[in-house]
């Protein structure tokens, strides 16, 4: 590995060449000035970064000591809250304010809809996610369990009829026809600038004529008609020559619905980027998205083709003017948090660069291309989602990083916008003050159940054994936390200016359950909610047609606000009297999830994938799920609910099960043969098994219960051994 010395920086040569030869050209940035100012800025910010991490640990030590000292006393919440205030864990809330972020794209400010999260290191996934702005509702229904029954390899007309009926019922509800039904229409035309439906040769119209906004083709024989509801578009495709359209009375061949309004291109929880090689792959894909040049070879039905970014969509309004709609989701970039460092660049004292600072600079350098061509942001903004911040001081530091990046790159102030992941307890309870620190650049707050639960357990580790993982969803603190996030966001003026988000649906094969349950997110006042696939985005988009989020937000603003006292209800079991069977079952569930995820992370460098759970149900797993599972077992070990020998026995048992689940996984197949290396063949030599065990048995001492430090070191060990 060649190293380039630049000032006080030691830079991996491949990264250095990538930035110089691929990123900076056509940006107007002077190379020498960039590296000089980057060097200066990093060396000024790195010590602050380090101090903030040390402060986290000092606060945690004080909380641990308090719980240990009070171990044999009755827990008094008022006393606990006063203690947290005394150590500045809870900060005094200042006067009310409204955010003042400007130049925000409409996908963030005024359109409510699904949000995809996709790993940036996979170009094919990134392109699919960016292009998921529009999706076929027919395909999404036909290919999932929303429509009951088996999906044959060949097209099933009977199943197709069920899909058409489902969509007709949806249209009936969202775009009702005056004195008529979508099920009975035989022809669609445009007459006198109105959408006209023929039913038994009689003319009918939309109840709300304003819902019709455009078309393609001729008015007397349109190829498609464009409708809009709650700010979202829906394109009815009319094609008598297609297989589906030919069989339809009105020749409707498809209904294409605006789906993933925004997408988070993820550099964090869903990727395994541990060195310069990995980071370049991530950065190169982001650069391609910002330039509009990203391509990936794909194969479908035995045919290979090149996938690239979709163009915008063009329609004609009833009065003859052109309508251009965005063909791609608005892309946000999730950088890593403040904790991690990366060996791609080292500083003058030999330490690794704080990875979040490196991410911010490179993300912005790449975005300079978009500032010119407006492929992504029409307002000239870069949207960076920042995870795992602990309280206002760390949010303020993020603001400082972005200010310095803007200065070095000559970017207009506040062009870099920030999204706050509300997934650490100190950020939750000080959320208003966190938002205040970035009130001129904030565009996003989002709750994350798993990471937030991981921090909940780690923060209160010494208070006692935690309740079962499944019971966390019903706990007082969690429900209050979800409401608190919305309440604070609305009180700070987010409605119509910024996103209030909700978490991921983690079961991509269970779309029927998603359709019945995830409508609660827009009903709770969330502008966006995370989905695991383009198909899920298309289906979830129907919820935003059913629910006007901005009207819901008006109602929510009138309710009684969530109470911080309830957020601070520790989810511990006061009198754990569980059976050995129940304890083992819980450990097995956690251990299987840990091993199933970690073996892919260590052996393949896969940061997010659909991993079979203990019941062989595919779950989207990333480091957040790993954090909660490892912290849960570590907590029970610490409090004597289970023994080390007991847990190790379970880990070995579950490793054997995971090995069996992965034997025929296509991801491990090369040239028709499995390349999977079983953990159970040699527990002592398996780096993946060692990593999983360390996450559990050393979980108590991991900073904030995070999994990254251990995973990164073990992945590097694996890469160096291959």
MOKATA-V635543 format. One record per run of one state. SS is the DSSP state (h for helix, s for strand, l for the rest). FROM is the first residue (numbers start at 1). TO is the last residue. If there is no record, write none. Layout:
ss: (SS & SS)
from: (FROM & FROM)
to: (TO & TO)
This chain:
ss: (l & s & l & s & h & l & h & l & h & l & h & l & s & l & h & s & h & l & h & l & s & l & s & l & s & l & s & l & h & s & l & s & l & s & l & h & l & s & l & s & l & h & l & s & l & s & l & s & l & s & l & s & l & s & l & s & h & l & s & l & h & l & s & l & h & l & h & l & s & l & h & l & h & l & s & l & h & l & h & l & s & l & h & l & h & l & s & l & h & l & h & l & h & l & s & l & h & l & s & l & s & l & h & l & h & l & h & s & l & s & l & h & l & h & l & h & l & h & l)
from: (1 & 3 & 7 & 9 & 13 & 24 & 31 & 70 & 77 & 87 & 106 & 110 & 114 & 120 & 123 & 134 & 137 & 143 & 157 & 175 & 177 & 178 & 187 & 192 & 194 & 200 & 202 & 207 & 209 & 212 & 219 & 221 & 230 & 232 & 239 & 243 & 248 & 252 & 259 & 260 & 267 & 276 & 292 & 295 & 301 & 303 & 309 & 313 & 317 & 322 & 326 & 330 & 336 & 341 & 347 & 352 & 355 & 374 & 382 & 387 & 392 & 410 & 416 & 423 & 425 & 430 & 431 & 438 & 442 & 448 & 449 & 460 & 461 & 464 & 466 & 467 & 469 & 475 & 476 & 492 & 499 & 503 & 511 & 518 & 519 & 524 & 528 & 532 & 534 & 547 & 549 & 557 & 564 & 568 & 572 & 573 & 580 & 605 & 609 & 613 & 618 & 622 & 623 & 639 & 644 & 663 & 666 & 669 & 671 & 673 & 675 & 687 & 698 & 699 & 702 & 703 & 706 & 708 & 722)
to: (2 & 6 & 8 & 12 & 23 & 30 & 69 & 76 & 86 & 105 & 109 & 113 & 119 & 122 & 133 & 136 & 142 & 156 & 174 & 176 & 177 & 186 & 191 & 193 & 199 & 201 & 206 & 208 & 211 & 218 & 220 & 229 & 231 & 238 & 242 & 247 & 251 & 258 & 259 & 266 & 275 & 291 & 294 & 300 & 302 & 308 & 312 & 316 & 321 & 325 & 329 & 335 & 340 & 346 & 351 & 354 & 373 & 381 & 386 & 391 & 409 & 415 & 422 & 424 & 429 & 430 & 437 & 441 & 447 & 448 & 459 & 460 & 463 & 465 & 466 & 468 & 474 & 475 & 491 & 498 & 502 & 510 & 517 & 518 & 523 & 527 & 531 & 533 & 546 & 548 & 556 & 563 & 567 & 571 & 572 & 579 & 604 & 608 & 612 & 617 & 621 & 622 & 638 & 643 & 662 & 665 & 668 & 670 & 672 & 674 & 686 & 697 & 698 & 701 & 702 & 705 & 707 & 721 & 722)
